[in-house]
Amino acid sequence: MEIAAYMSCNTAPLSPYVPSSGNPWNTSKVKHVFRRLGFGANIMQIDDALMLSPNDFIDDLVDTAFNLPPASAPFWAYYAVSDFTDFQTENTQYINEWRIETGNHLISENLRGRMAIFWMNHFVTQLDTINYAPYLFQYYNMLQVNALGNYRDFVRSVGTDNNMLLYLNGFENTNNEPNENYARELYELFTLGEGNGYSQDDITETARALTGYNHWTEPGADIYFDASTFDDTNKTIFGQTGNWGYDDVIDILFDQRSTEIANHICAKLYRFFVSPDIDAMIQQDIITPLVQTLINNNFDMVPMLKQLFKSEHFFDERALGVVIKSPLDVILSFANEGSFFYNNFVMNAFVYYAGLMGQAIYDPPDVSGWQGDETWINSSTLTGRWEFMEVYVTYLFENGYELSLTDLAKELTNNSNDPEFITRVMVDHFVPKGLNTATDYDIATDIFKWEVPQNYYDNGFWNLDWDSAPYQCLLLLVHICRMPEFHLK
């Protein structure tokens, strides 16, 4: 069995998508939006979206995400180490609780949740390295607050975040012993791209300008600027000379390299939301106009995001099913699309198994983040996906939620008793472009029919209220989750 993302060959323009008889606004396109801009949607959400125009639907998704307040701070959010009663036990407990809470946000917040994961993989820190609950929350709060805001302001916030100061060694960067780690990643990963528009001298001089954030009143407290460890001499950055400090670095960077920054982040957002492939045509016709929109709006991201998400290019048929789902995509989208039960106990399993499959929340593998797409799939992670999805469906079946399986089938098919129709509709609900052959549907139908004698189907005796129907739906759902097409979005 092979799962691969395919070259999209998408030549559609960036102009707004306007439905027509040849290119209608339909369920497939709505699901595409929810899978790319969130983690799937249930039938009611899909039906509600179909009542809107594509323009209004995207406006609603983006504006809702932009205006969504950040998560409430837990009582321990700004603790120092001395505030804990039993640090080792409580810190571990609070981290685990916050990872579950984060999973609850991701599955329910649509675009804001999707953007949080994107930024977690862009402004990378690693929980395994820092392992401190208050800094973890503060980092996540920064991601939420800036998720769809101004990119210049976002970059400015990142460098003085406590989690980042520890992770990329800003806490160790002093006038006596400069540390270039954050300065290098600021340019290479966060703003310009590797080797693009900066020199080693720029890194060295920038590191000196970023000194001074080296003290706290006690371990785990807020890290603050101290002039005594700041390099109070002239530095030359991108040809600009002065006694530059932290804010000056951000201002000079965005003033001198705005096009490079905008191109770097627009291309990365395109790869995340549309396709991993950017050729010369896409660069010219899609990325470059997005870059100009971002610059024209002083790095406010909403206009650029709306331009991309409303475009014919984003909605083109060739944009569907060309991205391999991440582990979180597989799990969270399945739960949402089926309206299946989960609580904190189940979410803990979601988060845990996503980590086993290669996507541990707050723990990308290194500073360059999860590479995504085909790197998600190998023999171990693929079988892990299959096994967990079977475990989850079986959990629903055995713990009082078995009727949710048939409820989904009834809702999708208007309570049909035709096993071939039920199978096809159920399959098409969970895969972006359907199956390749009629034989594939026939195989799925045979699995769904299970051991029920054929004459019960032929004479119409069987229906979704039969005692066997929940188990038949279980078998079909497990089979769907093993289809290569299920792992694409």
PyMOL commands that set and color helices and strands:
alter all, ss='L'
color gray80, all
select helices_A, chain A and resi 27-37+43-50+54-67+81-83+87-108+111-120+127-130+133-146+151-158+162-167+170-172+181-191+200-209+227-229+246-256+258-273+280-296+301-309+312-315+317-319+327-337+344-356+373-376+379-398+402-413+419-430+438-449+454-458+469-481+484-487
alter helices_A, ss='H'
color red, helices_A
select strands_A, chain A and resi 213-215+224-225+235-237+240-242
alter strands_A, ss='S'
color yellow, strands_A
deselect
rebuild
show_as cartoon
